[in-house]
Each structure stands twice: as C-alpha cells, then as structure tokens.
Amino acid sequence: MDIRIEKIPGGVSVDGLEFKNGKCGCTAVLPCCYSWSKVKRSGDKVSFAAKASGPESKDTFTWGYAVKKGQFEVEVFFEDARDKSIFSGYYPPKLEDFLAKGWDLVKKAGDRGDFGLWRCAACRWLYKEKDQKASFESLPDDWKCPVCKAGKESFEQVA
C-alpha cells in the first residue's frame, strides 16, 4: 500500500489530497470573520479542523468524517455556516475523493453543504456559485469583486 503523507505549502497532502491551514487576516474592508482551518499530522494520522461560523452566523451546522487505509487515518471536523459571506480557512477534500481512492469510512457526521466557493484574496469575500446561479468560470474576464473591486484573477477556489 503506497500512501504518501507529505508537507505542501500551507499544509499536508494525504494520498494526493490536500489539507491547508488558513486563518482570519482581519481586513480593513470587512469585519473579522473569525474563521480558520488547521491541519495537524501525528505519525500516520492527520487531523483537520475548521470553523466558518462567526458571531453573526445564524445558520450553523457541523459535519465531518474519519477514514482509514491500512495504518493511515484522517479525521475531519468542520463548524460551518450556510450564511457566511467571508471565509479565511480552507475546506478539506470531499469524503467521496477518499472513498474513490479505496479508503474505508470509519465515521461520518452531518453533511457538507458548500461546493463551488471562490474567495477573493484581497477581502476574503465568497462568491457562492449556488447563490449567484452562475459558475465562477463563466464570469467575464473583466468581472470585479463587488466588495473591494479586485479582479477575477484575485480569486481562488476554496470548495
């Protein structure tokens, strides 16, 4: 069984799937989002925890999973918010990505709610494809962040 756990910029790669650290940078444009993600490796075990909810969040929920392959284990816990508008952390790989690579599901709690999230690097505002009803890639090249006016090239996909 050839599973690699290795350091990558800002996190850890497990069997080719990336977990990244991220934390609130409190910009002058938006209020603090209180969000973060943290990955920790201890031998053959990787733990990932994240928080995307803040004091203003009204629609919060938790989700996570644990998977195992041989002696390797991965645990994920996420405190999420459906009503978040900014997020400074990173989402973990989808459970389905691990299952497709032959990992066994040990436990699952709740369901992940967000996909198609793009974050502005300047102000951390989130473009949510399901709310905007358009894929980020389909936006014109001259599209700008509605909050800070950064260009489309300033966005990164986080989920």
N, C-alpha and C positions, 0 to 999 in steps of 0.2 A: 504494500500500500504506500504510494508515493504522495504524501500530503506535505506541502511546504507552508510553513508559517514564517513570514519574513517581514522585516521592517520596510515601510514605504514612507515617503514624505508625509508627515502628519498622522501616521497610524500604522496599521498592520494589515498584511494580506494573508488570508487563510484560504488555501486551495484555489488561489486566483481571485478570491472575492475580497473587496476592500472595506475596511473599517477605518473611519477617520475621526480624529479629535477636532472639536471646534468649540469656541466659546464666544459669548457676547462681547462685542467690542464697543458697545455704547457709542453710537454716533451722535453728532450734533443735530442730525436731520430728524431722527426718530427717537422716541423714548426707549429705554432699556427693554429688551425682550426677555431677559432672564433665561435665555435658552443656552444649551450646551450639549455636547456629546463627548464621551470619554471611553477610550478603549484601553484595556489592560491585558497584558499577557503574563501568565504564570506557568512556565513549563509548556505543557501540551494543552493548556486551557486558555481560551480568550473570552473575556467578558466585555460586554458593550452596554453602556447605559446612556440614556439621553433624556433631555427634558425640552419640550417645545411649548410648554404652557407657562404663562406668567400670571401676575396678579390680576390682570384684566380679563383673562380667559374665563369663559362661561361654559364652554362645551368641551370638557376634558375627558380623556379616557386613557387607559393603559393597555399595552399589548406587549407581547414578547414571545420568545421561543428558545428552546435549547435543542441542539443537535449534537450527534456523536458519530464519529467514524474511527473505528479502531480505538486507540488510546486518546485521540483528539476530541476535545469538547469545545463548543461555542455556546455561550449564553447571551441573550439579548433581553434588555428591559427598556421600555420606552414610555415615558409620560407625555402624551400627545394632546393636542388641542385642535379641534376642527376649525375653530375661529381664529387661528393665528394669522397674522399678516406679515410678520417678520420672523426669521429663524436663523440662528448663528451656528448651529451644530450641523451634523450630517446624519442622514438616515443610513441604517445598516443594509446589507444585501437582503433581498427578499428571501423568505423561507424557501420558496419554490426553487431558487437558484441552488441552495444547498441540496435539496431533495433530488434535483436533476443531476447532481454530481455524486449521488449514491450515499449521502449522509442519512442517518436514521433520526427521525423525530423522537425526542425524549419527552418534551412537553411543549404545549402551546397555550398561551393565554391571550384572549382577545384577538381582534383583527386589526391589521394595519389599515389606515384609512386614506393615506395620501400617496399618490403617484403623479408624475408629471409636474413636479415642482421645480421651478427655476429661481435662483436667488441672485439679486443684484449685489455685486461685490462692494459697491460703494455704500449703500444704505441698508442692506440686508432685507429689503422688501421682497416678498414672494409673488411670483407670477404662478398662479394655480390654473393649469390647463382646464380642469373641470369647471371652475368658476367662470373663466374667461371664454369658454366654449370654442377655443382655438388652440392648436398646438403652437408651442413657442417657435418651432422651426418655420411655421407658416407666416410668422410676422414679417413685415417688410424690413429690409436691412437698415433703414433709417429710423426704425421704431426706437423710442426712448422710454426709460423708466418713468412712470408717472409721478414718482415722489422726488427723485433727485436729478432726473434728466440724463442719467448715464446712458450710453449707447447699448445696443443689444449685445455687443461683444463683451460687455462687462458682466454678463450673467453666466452662472454655472448651474448645471442640473444637480440637484441635491436629492431628488427622489423621483 
